[in-house]
Amino acid sequence: MVFKSFARTCLGQSHIDEQKVCQDNSGFIEDRDGDVPFCVAIVADGHGGKDYFRSDKGSRAAVSKAEKGLRNFVSSLSKEELDLITLSERERDRVFRNLFGNIISNWHASITKKVKSNPFLEEHMKGVSEEAKRRYLRGVRTEEAYGTTLLAVCVTNNYWFGIHQGDGKCVCIDRDGKCREPIPWDERCFLNMTTSLCDKDAIDRFRYYFSTELPAAVFVGTDGVDDSYSGKDLHKLYQETCYAFYEKGFDGGVQEIEKSLPVITKIASKDDISIAGIIDMEYLPTLISIVFPDRYKAHVETAATAEAAVTAETEETAESAEMAEPAEMAEPADKESPTEVAVEGKTQIEAEEDAESEAKSASEEEAEEVEEAQANVISEAEGEPEYAAETEDEGEFNDDAADVDADDSEDNAESQDDAPESEQEDHAEGEDNAQESEDDAPESEQEDDAEAEDNAQESEDDVPESEDDVKGEDNAPESEDDAKAEDDTPESEDDAPESHDAETHTGRLKGDFNCSKAEGETEEFVELHEEVFSDEEHPLRMFIYKLLPTLFKGWFLKINARLR
């Protein structure tokens, strides 16, 4: 059992219209720390007549003294006394008369103090009847100005009870779902007439109820409630209140009451309204299944659906969080991966897509840089003089070429031992590069180099000179970048010219072509050479002199860029 209590009060619509103070008061107690845990719910309704012009203070004092009296009663009631009042009605009457007498006497004592601290003055009693005014000014029965009703219930784990003076009603909802009003009704309370704590015979007129059968819920309300709802409608109101607590929880149920009270007083009694109650929140689902079986079933199904949705969402969130774990949890810090560079909260797939996009962007930027560099090279090449114009006559070049051929033969013999087989087929590396690669060349390549050297000696006149072999002082690259580009000439067969017979180099093209007949060449081939290279405006000559060096430079720059 988990009993919880509440109390709420609302100013009546008529008092709002007339600008009067609220004459109702309410209070509650939840004590779980004592030897006997208990809950209390209290309401008090100050009288509305003009002779009771301080009744708002009287109802406040009644709630305060009832809280104190009920607390003392529960804490002081021994097990033996509990057994006696359970078995004996006479003993029960005696115990509860003492309880109520204690509350009334304390209330009177409180009123006396209030009168002394705030004595009656004639200017304070506008509208008070002349008879009541004379008594108050003489100090006779001044408590009537504070007249109020009192209705309180108390629930423990072993018993519960209620005490009542005046109007208002107590409604108990048993554990079988049935509603009843257990505290006997005072027949003197009729229409606007009611008994009060200020009555002379109040101690003799109070009523009470006691039981060891604990309720599922118990409510008390001032006459502003039961004047708005009568009979079974009042019971239905409190059953619906239980459902609100079940559906929205305890705090949500209290908020629903706060919202409903102003509506009730506005459309019904227009009087001040107070409701207080005690509910077994642990038993409440069972109570609702009995009182509202259809609504209970629908609520359970809705709650199950909502819970399943929440569970699915939680699992999905957990999976997403697991996929988006920090990269350092998945791989070493020195290895970047799509997961490592992913922004926290992204899935692994999103991180991989981002990484792929970044790589693509970088590749595009690199391609743009290469194209820009190639364009610069072409622009520079267009500004250089034609190689054909650097010499004046064809005979001079032939003499120089003959000398160069002799030098090439000697250089080829020295470089063939060091160069790899693939380079011997295309064009040999410079002497410096050949020296560096000599130690690294495989043993099989060295053997092939030796064989290639013998072949080269036999067909020296038939093999065209390699690109680097014809380099001289006059034909050297104009800059370090040009030299580097020439040294990095592609070694693959795809990058090399298709025919060794037509293989040429920028350094060699500076001057007219050597048209001397080599072994195996035909007269037609020699005539073609002479026709092409003797005409400075010949398209093939222009292509060889101008465009090929530019394209080679572009390729070299692109290869170097990728190697870096």
DAZI-V679411 format. One record per residue. N is the residue number from 1. PHI is phi in whole degrees, 0 to 359 (* if undefined). NEAR is the number of other ideal C-beta (glycine too) atoms within 10 Angstrom. Layout:
n=N phi=PHI near=NEAR
n=N phi=PHI near=NEAR
This chain:
n=1 phi=* near=12
n=2 phi=229 near=11
n=3 phi=273 near=23
n=4 phi=228 near=19
n=5 phi=234 near=23
n=6 phi=207 near=22
n=7 phi=201 near=21
n=8 phi=218 near=18
n=9 phi=229 near=24
n=10 phi=228 near=23
n=11 phi=292 near=18
n=12 phi=290 near=25
n=13 phi=297 near=21
n=14 phi=295 near=16
n=15 phi=289 near=18
n=16 phi=295 near=14
n=17 phi=294 near=9
n=18 phi=268 near=8
n=19 phi=57 near=6
n=20 phi=258 near=14
n=21 phi=283 near=12
n=22 phi=283 near=17
n=23 phi=264 near=30
n=24 phi=272 near=30
n=25 phi=214 near=27
n=26 phi=210 near=25
n=27 phi=196 near=21
n=28 phi=209 near=21
n=29 phi=224 near=20
n=30 phi=231 near=15
n=31 phi=245 near=16
n=32 phi=248 near=9
n=33 phi=263 near=6
n=34 phi=282 near=11
n=35 phi=296 near=6
n=36 phi=238 near=14
n=37 phi=298 near=15
n=38 phi=204 near=24
n=39 phi=231 near=23
n=40 phi=227 near=22
n=41 phi=227 near=27
n=42 phi=223 near=27
n=43 phi=226 near=35
n=44 phi=216 near=33
n=45 phi=238 near=31
n=46 phi=291 near=28
n=47 phi=294 near=26
n=48 phi=262 near=17
n=49 phi=294 near=15
n=50 phi=292 near=12
n=51 phi=288 near=18
n=52 phi=252 near=21
n=53 phi=289 near=23
n=54 phi=246 near=25
n=55 phi=291 near=28
n=56 phi=298 near=21
n=57 phi=286 near=20
n=58 phi=293 near=29
n=59 phi=292 near=30
n=60 phi=294 near=20
n=61 phi=293 near=24
n=62 phi=296 near=35
n=63 phi=297 near=25
n=64 phi=297 near=17
n=65 phi=287 near=23
n=66 phi=293 near=28
n=67 phi=303 near=17
n=68 phi=294 near=14
n=69 phi=295 near=22
n=70 phi=291 near=23
n=71 phi=297 near=16
n=72 phi=295 near=13
n=73 phi=296 near=20
n=74 phi=295 near=21
n=75 phi=289 near=12
n=76 phi=263 near=9
n=77 phi=284 near=17
n=78 phi=277 near=8
n=79 phi=294 near=8
n=80 phi=295 near=8
n=81 phi=296 near=12
n=82 phi=297 near=16
n=83 phi=296 near=11
n=84 phi=293 near=15
n=85 phi=288 near=21
n=86 phi=287 near=14
n=87 phi=268 near=9
n=88 phi=246 near=12
n=89 phi=293 near=9
n=90 phi=297 near=9
n=91 phi=296 near=14
n=92 phi=296 near=16
n=93 phi=301 near=13
n=94 phi=296 near=13
n=95 phi=297 near=19
n=96 phi=283 near=20
n=97 phi=295 near=14
n=98 phi=297 near=12
n=99 phi=299 near=21
n=100 phi=292 near=25
n=101 phi=299 near=14
n=102 phi=296 near=16
n=103 phi=295 near=27
n=104 phi=295 near=22
n=105 phi=296 near=13
n=106 phi=293 near=17
n=107 phi=295 near=26
n=108 phi=299 near=17
n=109 phi=298 near=12
n=110 phi=295 near=18
n=111 phi=294 near=23
n=112 phi=300 near=13
n=113 phi=296 near=11
n=114 phi=293 near=18
n=115 phi=295 near=16
n=116 phi=295 near=10
n=117 phi=284 near=7
n=118 phi=219 near=11
n=119 phi=296 near=12
n=120 phi=285 near=19
n=121 phi=234 near=9
n=122 phi=298 near=10
n=123 phi=292 near=6
n=124 phi=274 near=14
n=125 phi=244 near=19
n=126 phi=291 near=9
n=127 phi=92 near=9
n=128 phi=286 near=21
n=129 phi=298 near=12
n=130 phi=298 near=8
n=131 phi=296 near=9
n=132 phi=294 near=20
n=133 phi=295 near=17
n=134 phi=298 near=11
n=135 phi=295 near=18
n=136 phi=296 near=24
n=137 phi=293 near=15
n=138 phi=274 near=10
n=139 phi=81 near=12
n=140 phi=258 near=10
n=141 phi=47 near=12
n=142 phi=293 near=21
n=143 phi=295 near=21
n=144 phi=295 near=21
n=145 phi=296 near=25
n=146 phi=253 near=28
n=147 phi=304 near=27
n=148 phi=202 near=30
n=149 phi=266 near=26
n=150 phi=208 near=29
n=151 phi=218 near=29
n=152 phi=217 near=29
n=153 phi=230 near=29
n=154 phi=221 near=25
n=155 phi=233 near=25
n=156 phi=243 near=20
n=157 phi=282 near=11
n=158 phi=240 near=13
n=159 phi=200 near=19
n=160 phi=211 near=23
n=161 phi=202 near=24
n=162 phi=218 near=22
n=163 phi=233 near=25
n=164 phi=209 near=26
n=165 phi=221 near=29
n=166 phi=100 near=27
n=167 phi=270 near=23
n=168 phi=93 near=25
n=169 phi=223 near=20
n=170 phi=248 near=23
n=171 phi=241 near=24
n=172 phi=251 near=24
n=173 phi=252 near=25
n=174 phi=288 near=18
n=175 phi=287 near=15
n=176 phi=268 near=9
n=177 phi=91 near=17
n=178 phi=278 near=12
n=179 phi=256 near=18
n=180 phi=204 near=11
n=181 phi=245 near=14
n=182 phi=286 near=18
n=183 phi=282 near=20
n=184 phi=303 near=10
n=185 phi=271 near=11
n=186 phi=269 near=16
n=187 phi=294 near=6
n=188 phi=283 near=12
n=189 phi=274 near=18
n=190 phi=215 near=9
n=191 phi=52 near=8
n=192 phi=269 near=11
n=193 phi=267 near=8
n=194 phi=207 near=20
n=195 phi=279 near=20
n=196 phi=208 near=25
n=197 phi=295 near=29
n=198 phi=275 near=23
n=199 phi=293 near=19
n=200 phi=295 near=9
n=201 phi=256 near=8
n=202 phi=303 near=20
n=203 phi=297 near=15
n=204 phi=269 near=9
n=205 phi=256 near=16
n=206 phi=288 near=23
n=207 phi=232 near=18
n=208 phi=210 near=20
n=209 phi=216 near=18
n=210 phi=222 near=18
n=211 phi=202 near=14
n=212 phi=263 near=12
n=213 phi=270 near=9
n=214 phi=286 near=19
n=215 phi=278 near=23
n=216 phi=283 near=23
n=217 phi=198 near=25
n=218 phi=218 near=28
n=219 phi=232 near=27
n=220 phi=229 near=27
n=221 phi=214 near=27
n=222 phi=285 near=31
n=223 phi=293 near=25
n=224 phi=296 near=28
n=225 phi=276 near=26
n=226 phi=288 near=19
n=227 phi=286 near=21
n=228 phi=272 near=19
n=229 phi=230 near=18
n=230 phi=236 near=9
n=231 phi=59 near=8
n=232 phi=292 near=10
n=233 phi=296 near=10
n=234 phi=295 near=20
n=235 phi=296 near=18
n=236 phi=297 near=13
n=237 phi=302 near=20
n=238 phi=286 near=21
n=239 phi=293 near=20
n=240 phi=295 near=13
n=241 phi=297 near=22
n=242 phi=299 near=22
n=243 phi=294 near=19
n=244 phi=298 near=18
n=245 phi=294 near=24
n=246 phi=291 near=23
n=247 phi=286 near=17
n=248 phi=251 near=13
n=249 phi=84 near=12
n=250 phi=296 near=16
n=251 phi=296 near=11
n=252 phi=295 near=12
n=253 phi=295 near=23
n=254 phi=297 near=19
n=255 phi=295 near=14
n=256 phi=296 near=17
n=257 phi=295 near=20
n=258 phi=301 near=14
n=259 phi=286 near=10
n=260 phi=279 near=18
n=261 phi=300 near=21
n=262 phi=300 near=15
n=263 phi=291 near=11
n=264 phi=299 near=23
n=265 phi=291 near=24
n=266 phi=284 near=14
n=267 phi=263 near=10
n=268 phi=235 near=15
n=269 phi=289 near=20
n=270 phi=64 near=18
n=271 phi=265 near=23
n=272 phi=301 near=28
n=273 phi=230 near=31
n=274 phi=225 near=29
n=275 phi=229 near=27
n=276 phi=220 near=26
n=277 phi=196 near=29
n=278 phi=228 near=26
n=279 phi=230 near=28
n=280 phi=275 near=21
n=281 phi=293 near=16
n=282 phi=288 near=11
n=283 phi=271 near=17
n=284 phi=304 near=20
n=285 phi=302 near=13
n=286 phi=295 near=14
n=287 phi=299 near=25
n=288 phi=294 near=22
n=289 phi=296 near=16
n=290 phi=275 near=16
n=291 phi=282 near=21
n=292 phi=233 near=19
n=293 phi=298 near=11
n=294 phi=292 near=7
n=295 phi=294 near=14
n=296 phi=297 near=19
n=297 phi=297 near=11
n=298 phi=297 near=11
n=299 phi=295 near=17
n=300 phi=296 near=13
n=301 phi=296 near=10
n=302 phi=296 near=11
n=303 phi=296 near=11
n=304 phi=295 near=10
n=305 phi=297 near=10
n=306 phi=296 near=10
n=307 phi=294 near=10
n=308 phi=297 near=10
n=309 phi=295 near=10
n=310 phi=295 near=10
n=311 phi=297 near=10
n=312 phi=298 near=10
n=313 phi=295 near=10
n=314 phi=296 near=10
n=315 phi=296 near=10
n=316 phi=297 near=10
n=317 phi=297 near=10
n=318 phi=296 near=10
n=319 phi=295 near=11
n=320 phi=297 near=12
n=321 phi=295 near=11
n=322 phi=292 near=10
n=323 phi=290 near=15
n=324 phi=259 near=17
n=325 phi=297 near=13
n=326 phi=303 near=10
n=327 phi=300 near=18
n=328 phi=295 near=10
n=329 phi=281 near=8
n=330 phi=260 near=12
n=331 phi=223 near=12
n=332 phi=300 near=10
n=333 phi=292 near=8
n=334 phi=275 near=5
n=335 phi=243 near=9
n=336 phi=278 near=12
n=337 phi=219 near=15
n=338 phi=304 near=19
n=339 phi=291 near=21
n=340 phi=293 near=17
n=341 phi=273 near=14
n=342 phi=290 near=23
n=343 phi=290 near=9
n=344 phi=301 near=9
n=345 phi=102 near=9
n=346 phi=275 near=18
n=347 phi=281 near=15
n=348 phi=296 near=16
n=349 phi=296 near=11
n=350 phi=297 near=15
n=351 phi=295 near=20
n=352 phi=295 near=16
n=353 phi=297 near=14
n=354 phi=297 near=15
n=355 phi=295 near=17
n=356 phi=297 near=11
n=357 phi=296 near=10
n=358 phi=295 near=12
n=359 phi=296 near=11
n=360 phi=297 near=10
n=361 phi=297 near=10
n=362 phi=297 near=10
n=363 phi=296 near=10
n=364 phi=296 near=10
n=365 phi=297 near=10
n=366 phi=296 near=13
n=367 phi=296 near=12
n=368 phi=297 near=10
n=369 phi=297 near=13
n=370 phi=295 near=17
n=371 phi=298 near=12
n=372 phi=296 near=10
n=373 phi=296 near=16
n=374 phi=295 near=17
n=375 phi=297 near=11
n=376 phi=297 near=13
n=377 phi=296 near=21
n=378 phi=297 near=14
n=379 phi=297 near=10
n=380 phi=293 near=11
n=381 phi=294 near=15
n=382 phi=294 near=9
n=383 phi=275 near=6
n=384 phi=275 near=11
n=385 phi=291 near=7
n=386 phi=294 near=13
n=387 phi=294 near=20
n=388 phi=291 near=21
n=389 phi=278 near=10
n=390 phi=281 near=12
n=391 phi=243 near=14
n=392 phi=257 near=10
n=393 phi=216 near=9
n=394 phi=283 near=15
n=395 phi=291 near=10
n=396 phi=298 near=12
n=397 phi=293 near=21
n=398 phi=296 near=15
n=399 phi=296 near=10
n=400 phi=295 near=18
n=401 phi=294 near=20
n=402 phi=296 near=11
n=403 phi=296 near=10
n=404 phi=294 near=21
n=405 phi=298 near=17
n=406 phi=295 near=9
n=407 phi=295 near=14
n=408 phi=296 near=20
n=409 phi=297 near=16
n=410 phi=292 near=11
n=411 phi=293 near=19
n=412 phi=296 near=20
n=413 phi=296 near=13
n=414 phi=281 near=13
n=415 phi=270 near=24
n=416 phi=291 near=22
n=417 phi=292 near=14
n=418 phi=262 near=22
n=419 phi=278 near=25
n=420 phi=295 near=19
n=421 phi=298 near=13
n=422 phi=294 near=12
n=423 phi=285 near=21
n=424 phi=297 near=23
n=425 phi=288 near=15
n=426 phi=267 near=19
n=427 phi=194 near=22
n=428 phi=282 near=23
n=429 phi=285 near=22
n=430 phi=296 near=16
n=431 phi=297 near=12
n=432 phi=293 near=9
n=433 phi=291 near=17
n=434 phi=294 near=20
n=435 phi=293 near=12
n=436 phi=289 near=11
n=437 phi=272 near=15
n=438 phi=295 near=13
n=439 phi=288 near=7
n=440 phi=271 near=8
n=441 phi=294 near=17
n=442 phi=295 near=9
n=443 phi=299 near=7
n=444 phi=294 near=9
n=445 phi=293 near=18
n=446 phi=298 near=14
n=447 phi=295 near=10
n=448 phi=295 near=15
n=449 phi=298 near=20
n=450 phi=297 near=11
n=451 phi=297 near=12
n=452 phi=296 near=17
n=453 phi=295 near=16
n=454 phi=296 near=9
n=455 phi=294 near=12
n=456 phi=294 near=17
n=457 phi=296 near=12
n=458 phi=285 near=9
n=459 phi=240 near=10
n=460 phi=298 near=14
n=461 phi=284 near=10
n=462 phi=272 near=13
n=463 phi=270 near=18
n=464 phi=295 near=19
n=465 phi=295 near=21
n=466 phi=286 near=25
n=467 phi=297 near=22
n=468 phi=275 near=22
n=469 phi=288 near=23
n=470 phi=266 near=19
n=471 phi=289 near=21
n=472 phi=222 near=13
n=473 phi=294 near=5
n=474 phi=286 near=10
n=475 phi=257 near=17
n=476 phi=292 near=12
n=477 phi=302 near=15
n=478 phi=286 near=9
n=479 phi=213 near=9
n=480 phi=297 near=8
n=481 phi=296 near=14
n=482 phi=295 near=16
n=483 phi=298 near=14
n=484 phi=295 near=13
n=485 phi=296 near=21
n=486 phi=291 near=22
n=487 phi=295 near=15
n=488 phi=267 near=16
n=489 phi=303 near=20
n=490 phi=306 near=14
n=491 phi=268 near=14
n=492 phi=283 near=8
n=493 phi=291 near=11
n=494 phi=293 near=6
n=495 phi=276 near=12
n=496 phi=278 near=17
n=497 phi=300 near=15
n=498 phi=288 near=9
n=499 phi=236 near=8
n=500 phi=292 near=14
n=501 phi=295 near=13
n=502 phi=262 near=10
n=503 phi=292 near=17
n=504 phi=222 near=17
n=505 phi=216 near=22
n=506 phi=304 near=20
n=507 phi=298 near=21
n=508 phi=281 near=23
n=509 phi=282 near=21
n=510 phi=284 near=19
n=511 phi=129 near=22
n=512 phi=283 near=23
n=513 phi=287 near=20
n=514 phi=282 near=18
n=515 phi=263 near=20
n=516 phi=297 near=12
n=517 phi=284 near=11
n=518 phi=267 near=14
n=519 phi=297 near=7
n=520 phi=92 near=10
n=521 phi=277 near=14
n=522 phi=265 near=9
n=523 phi=296 near=8
n=524 phi=297 near=8
n=525 phi=296 near=14
n=526 phi=294 near=14
n=527 phi=298 near=11
n=528 phi=297 near=13
n=529 phi=299 near=17
n=530 phi=296 near=14
n=531 phi=296 near=13
n=532 phi=288 near=16
n=533 phi=270 near=22
n=534 phi=274 near=13
n=535 phi=263 near=13
n=536 phi=292 near=12
n=537 phi=263 near=7
n=538 phi=296 near=15
n=539 phi=302 near=9
n=540 phi=294 near=12
n=541 phi=296 near=21
n=542 phi=298 near=14
n=543 phi=298 near=12
n=544 phi=290 near=20
n=545 phi=288 near=20
n=546 phi=250 near=16
n=547 phi=280 near=12
n=548 phi=299 near=15
n=549 phi=300 near=22
n=550 phi=295 near=18
n=551 phi=296 near=14
n=552 phi=299 near=19
n=553 phi=298 near=22
n=554 phi=299 near=20
n=555 phi=297 near=16
n=556 phi=298 near=20
n=557 phi=298 near=20
n=558 phi=296 near=17
n=559 phi=295 near=16
n=560 phi=299 near=15
n=561 phi=298 near=13
n=562 phi=288 near=9
n=563 phi=296 near=7
n=564 phi=291 near=5
